[in-house]
Amino acid sequence: MLTKRVIPCLDVCNGRVVKGVGFQSLREAGEPVERARRYAENGADELCFLDVTASMERRPLLLELVEQISRVIFIPFTVGGGVRRVEDARALLRAGADKIALNTAALSAPTLLTRLSLEFGRQCVVLSIDALQVNDRWLVTTHGGREVRSTDCVTWACDGVERGAGEVLLNVVNSDGSRRGFAVEITRAVADAVPVPVIASGGAGLPEHFVELFRRTEASAALAASLFHDDSWTPRDLKRFLRQAGVEVRT
């Protein structure tokens, strides 16, 4: 059995870590470099940095901040938000990112996934999907959850992987910030449909939510923000809990 990964997420707006509910009502949650350092020192397997308003505002990448974070952590580092060209990805990788996450740009120009995969390797390309449940359908959204597409979530995950994505980050808008647990059903559907690792995101509020996710789905990793930002749990404490519950995690 592959060990499961625990990944803190830094949602960044105006140079500060923020957290909201359903991608709305953002509140400040600290300084990103210090947060990154703390999570890396306290057992995080990887770190994810998402510039949550970059696509909507169409502004330059936060290269200096990415570089500052990369200097203080020694774990895999995924960066997303505002990547529209191969040159954007190259600049982030040079600044210290290990993987590049794409959402809006991938939907607008799906060939970008292939170009990035050919240029940097599939292992560097993360398809980030902001999924929203609308009645009985799971649709993808763009621009920080503000624009809903008619594209089916599972179909897009399969298409994105075929085009070159080496990992899928599934962010569930309906669960984001709710602390009521991960959206297990859609996570299971995506993880069963694609042959690459799936990171589940949205809804973590208790350590038991991670146990449920890993027992009921084939997700390879779980991403959380509020649980860590509020200092309720450290990644190391959470992994200790998971081990006690019989979930194989990294040391």
Secondary structure, 3 states (H helix, E strand, C coil): CCCEEEEEEEEEECCEEEEEECCEEEEECCCHHHHHHHHHHCCCCCEEEEECCHHHHCCCCCHHHHHHHHHHCCCCEEEECCCCCHHHHHHHHHHCCCEEEECHHHHHCCHHHHHHHHHHCHHHEEEEEEEEEECCEEEEEECCCCEEEEEEHHHHHHHHHHHCCCEEEEEECCCCCCCCCCCHHHHHHHHHHCCCCEEEECCCCCHHHHHHHHHHCCCCEEEECHHHHCCCCCHHHHHHHHHHCCCCECC
